Amino acid sequence: MVTRIPALWRPPVLFAHRGAKAHAPENTLESFELAVKLGATGLETDAWCTADGEVVLDHDGVHRRFPKRLIADVPRSELRSHIPTLAEFYESVGTMLPLSVDIKDPDAFDPLVRVARDHDAADRLWVCHWDFDLLVDWRSRAP
């Protein structure tokens, strides 16, 4: 027997995992924009912090140009252009939809919240991380 738990949001949020990744490269502005056009009511992505402090949206955090390095060790200017910053995401897709972000790099947490606040989107930001202590009281951190 299946027990249904009523949704707390009406209508429920339909998150597009890494955008419309079945139709466009995942975690790209193209993928996020397409997901919205296809009816997503929320978007999901992963966040990393570059060596110069930019929050970028990428799944595994690996800079794939030779030699392979972690995104955390590379300045934003050296990353491939298809990897968007969170600010670019908000400028391209807007701020009206809920955004669920898996923090893959703990150093991305504070800048992520700062960028969301700068775009008046913090109330629609869903932050996920395996270490709950990182997330406790994030709303009370200084802007």
Salt bridges, closest charged atoms under 4 A:
GLU26 OE1 - ARG18 NH1 3.04
GLU44 OE1 - HIS17 ND1 2.96
ASP46 OD2 - ARG18 NE 3.88
ASP46 OD2 - HIS59 ND1 2.96
ASP46 OD1 - LYS104 NZ 3.87
ASP60 OD2 - ARG64 NH2 2.42
GLU78 OE1 - ARG69 NH2 2.90
GLU88 OE1 - ARG76 NH2 3.12
ASP110 OD1 - ARG141 NH1 2.55
ASP123 OD1 - ARG124 NH1 2.52
